[in-house]
């Protein structure tokens, strides 16, 4: 379950003006996981959303874990996240552009840890780099997970990304959804750093 922040004067929604109504969309994890995540499947899903769901208000197409490689791009000073070229031969930018061309919004996944839950490169310590990259790419939604967090308090980790996203809000405002599984009294401070936050652990169905 996820709670959406109301746009009170001290809320994050008041700063980035996102999430004034609950977001509606689709995320890739349950459908594709890691093994079946690829550009073709995402593009097919994009077409399906546009044809069948967009008119009903479903606008966010979100690529979950495994879009990136296990290591950052050390060939450039920025050490940006690298998209998996085997999964996305045309790149994440091409998917973002195609989503926007269809009049929908594009979402991405990252983790507030040294690596993601699937052991891909995490964003801990690289918040400003990643937020800047996502703004240039045209990311409209960030799902920010909690794996491999090194025991650093959630409010610090999620707050650091919150500040980094706000530094780029004039380039691209991003709906910010944090996933700390309802831990560390998230209900008391989540609204100050994010647009929505997870209130429970993952739900296992089956």
TAMO-V817441 format. One record per backbone hydrogen bond with DSSP energy under -0.5 kcal/mol. CO is the residue of the C=O (numbers start at 1). NH is the residue of the N-H. If there is no record, write none. Layout:
BEGIN
co & nh
CO & NH
CO & NH
END
This chain:
BEGIN
co & nh
1 & 199
1 & 200
3 & 197
6 & 8
8 & 11
11 & 14
11 & 15
12 & 15
12 & 16
13 & 17
24 & 59
24 & 60
26 & 62
28 & 32
28 & 33
29 & 33
32 & 36
34 & 37
36 & 38
38 & 42
39 & 43
40 & 44
41 & 45
42 & 46
43 & 47
44 & 48
45 & 49
46 & 50
47 & 51
48 & 52
49 & 53
49 & 54
53 & 56
53 & 58
54 & 57
57 & 59
59 & 61
59 & 105
60 & 26
60 & 62
61 & 63
61 & 107
62 & 28
62 & 64
64 & 67
67 & 84
69 & 121
72 & 74
73 & 76
73 & 79
76 & 79
80 & 73
82 & 69
83 & 85
84 & 88
87 & 39
88 & 91
91 & 95
92 & 96
93 & 97
94 & 98
95 & 99
96 & 100
97 & 101
98 & 102
99 & 104
100 & 103
105 & 61
106 & 140
106 & 141
107 & 63
108 & 143
110 & 145
111 & 113
111 & 123
113 & 124
114 & 122
116 & 119
120 & 116
123 & 126
126 & 130
127 & 131
128 & 132
129 & 133
130 & 134
131 & 135
132 & 136
133 & 137
134 & 138
134 & 139
140 & 175
141 & 108
142 & 144
142 & 177
143 & 110
143 & 145
144 & 179
145 & 112
146 & 149
148 & 114
149 & 152
153 & 156
153 & 157
154 & 158
155 & 159
156 & 160
157 & 161
158 & 162
159 & 163
160 & 164
161 & 165
162 & 166
163 & 167
164 & 168
165 & 168
166 & 169
168 & 171
168 & 172
175 & 142
175 & 177
176 & 178
176 & 195
176 & 196
177 & 144
178 & 198
180 & 183
183 & 186
185 & 188
185 & 189
186 & 189
186 & 190
189 & 192
189 & 193
190 & 193
190 & 194
191 & 12
195 & 5
196 & 178
197 & 3
198 & 182
202 & 204
203 & 205
END
